Amino acid sequence: MTLASRLVAGQEYRLTAVGQWIDWYIPCDAEGFPSPNPLFWPFECLRRAPREQWFALIGAIDRNRETQFRIGRQRTVIVPATGMLTCFANDVGFAYWNNVGSLELTITRTH
């Protein structure tokens, strides 16, 4: 569930994701989903992007946590640094084993 593409600093890109993936038994798209019940609450802080929803599509430049940003279904972003855009489903690191499905991400340079 990882995708990488080289982006250039200062350039604007439109990122568009389509498709569906499933976290254990919960289907969703790139927007992800909120914790469906209190059993999920203690694990929210363990997500790779703790403040974003479960399974939201997240991107980062060169896997740098400080450059992480939510993509969701669509996002236009001016890239702050040149590097590889790596995308992932926002989950806890030890729970990727129960995930299935995929998204297709289209990256278009707009300027």
C-alpha positions in Angstrom: 0.0 0.0 0.0 2.9 2.3 -0.7 3.4 4.5 -3.8 6.3 6.8 -4.5 6.7 9.5 -7.2 9.3 12.3 -7.4 8.0 15.8 -7.0 9.8 19.2 -7.4 9.9 21.9 -4.8 7.7 25.0 -5.5 5.6 23.2 -8.1 1.9 22.8 -7.6 0.3 19.3 -8.0 -3.2 18.0 -8.0 -3.5 14.6 -6.4 -6.7 12.6 -7.1 -7.4 9.2 -5.6 -10.1 6.7 -6.6 -10.8 3.2 -5.4 -11.6 1.4 -2.2 -9.6 -0.3 0.5 -10.6 -2.2 3.6 -9.2 -1.9 7.1 -10.0 -5.3 8.7 -13.7 -5.3 8.0 -14.4 -1.5 7.3 -14.5 -0.5 3.6 -13.7 3.1 2.7 -12.2 5.4 0.1 -9.2 7.8 0.4 -11.1 9.9 2.9 -10.8 7.2 5.5 -13.2 6.8 8.4 -13.6 8.0 12.0 -13.3 5.5 14.9 -16.4 3.4 14.6 -16.6 2.5 18.3 -14.8 3.2 21.6 -12.5 0.2 21.1 -10.6 2.2 18.5 -10.1 5.3 20.6 -7.0 4.1 22.6 -5.2 3.3 19.3 -5.8 6.7 17.6 -2.6 8.2 18.9 -0.7 5.2 17.4 -1.7 6.0 13.8 1.1 7.2 11.5 -0.8 10.5 11.3 -2.5 10.6 14.7 -4.8 13.5 14.0 -6.2 12.2 10.7 -8.9 9.6 10.2 -8.3 5.9 10.0 -7.2 4.9 6.5 -7.1 8.4 5.1 -4.7 8.6 2.2 -1.6 10.4 3.6 1.4 11.7 1.6 4.9 12.7 2.7 8.0 13.9 0.9 11.0 11.5 1.3 9.1 9.6 4.1 9.7 12.6 6.4 7.1 12.8 9.1 7.4 16.6 9.2 6.2 16.8 5.6 3.1 14.6 6.0 -0.2 15.9 4.6 -3.6 14.5 4.1 -4.5 13.8 0.5 -8.0 12.2 0.8 -9.9 11.9 -2.5 -8.3 15.1 -3.8 -5.8 17.7 -2.8 -3.9 20.5 -4.5 -0.5 21.2 -2.9 2.6 23.3 -3.5 5.5 21.0 -2.7 7.9 22.5 -0.1 10.9 20.3 -1.1 12.1 18.1 -3.9 11.8 14.5 -3.2 9.8 11.3 -3.4 6.1 11.5 -2.5 5.3 8.4 -0.5 1.6 7.7 0.2 0.1 5.3 2.7 -3.2 4.4 4.4 -3.3 6.0 7.9 -3.2 3.0 10.2 -1.0 1.8 13.1 2.2 0.2 12.0 1.5 -3.3 13.4 -1.9 -3.6 11.8 -1.2 -3.4 8.1 -1.5 -7.2 7.9 -5.3 -7.1 7.9 -5.7 -4.6 5.1 -6.9 -5.3 1.5 -7.8 -3.2 -1.6 -6.1 -0.4 -3.4 -6.4 3.1 -4.6 -5.3 4.7 -7.9 -3.6 8.0 -7.4 -3.3 10.4 -10.3 -0.6 13.2 -9.9 -0.9 16.2 -12.2 1.5 19.1 -12.2 -0.6 22.2 -12.5 2.0 25.0 -12.6 
